[in-house]
Amino acid sequence: MTFRKVDLIFVVLALLVVGGVALLPSPRDRNPRVPANSTHQAITVESQCTTCHAPQAVRPLPAQHPKRQDCLHCHARAQG
């Protein structure tokens, strides 16, 4: 099996694309962290987030926020 120049170019471009995608920031990098206060640190189950962040609660989520229940998938816990 012999590699032609075009095969080598294809492999290099494919590696560049895969490497570029791997370097993209994840949602956790762009989203705000969970505050390090006692209220948030006491949360053990993500469904408890809706206690305060439900539409009619104390601190509702913005209208454009995705309707999800896995908060810690996008929001990392703050250290402290």
SVG drawing of the C-alpha trace seen along z (x, -y; Angstrom):
<svg xmlns="http://www.w3.org/2000/svg" viewBox="-44 -36 48 38">
<polyline fill="none" stroke="black" stroke-width="0.4" points="0.0,0.0 1.5,-3.3 0.5,-6.7 0.1,-9.5 0.6,-13.1 -3.1,-13.7 -3.6,-11.0 -1.0,-12.6 -2.7,-16.0 -6.1,-14.5 -4.7,-12.9 -3.0,-16.1 -6.2,-18.1 -8.3,-15.6 -5.9,-15.7 -6.0,-19.5 -9.8,-19.5 -10.0,-16.9 -7.4,-18.9 -9.2,-22.2 -12.5,-20.7 -10.8,-19.3 -9.4,-22.7 -12.8,-24.4 -14.1,-25.6 -16.6,-23.4 -19.9,-24.8 -18.5,-24.6 -15.8,-27.0 -18.2,-29.7 -20.9,-29.4 -20.9,-31.0 -19.8,-28.8 -22.1,-27.7 -21.5,-30.2 -19.4,-28.9 -21.9,-30.1 -23.5,-27.8 -26.8,-27.6 -25.3,-26.3 -22.8,-24.0 -25.6,-22.3 -27.2,-21.1 -26.6,-17.4 -29.1,-16.7 -29.4,-18.9 -33.2,-18.9 -32.9,-21.0 -31.7,-23.9 -35.3,-24.5 -36.2,-25.4 -34.8,-28.8 -34.5,-28.9 -38.0,-27.9 -40.0,-30.5 -41.9,-31.9 -39.2,-31.4 -36.7,-33.8 -34.1,-33.8 -35.8,-32.5 -33.6,-31.4 -33.4,-33.8 -36.0,-33.2 -33.3,-32.1 -31.9,-29.5 -32.3,-25.8 -35.0,-23.8 -32.7,-21.2 -32.4,-19.5 -28.6,-18.6 -27.3,-22.0 -23.8,-20.7 -23.3,-19.6 -22.8,-23.2 -22.1,-25.0 -19.0,-23.9 -19.0,-24.1 -16.8,-27.0 -13.9,-26.0 -14.2,-27.0"/>
</svg>
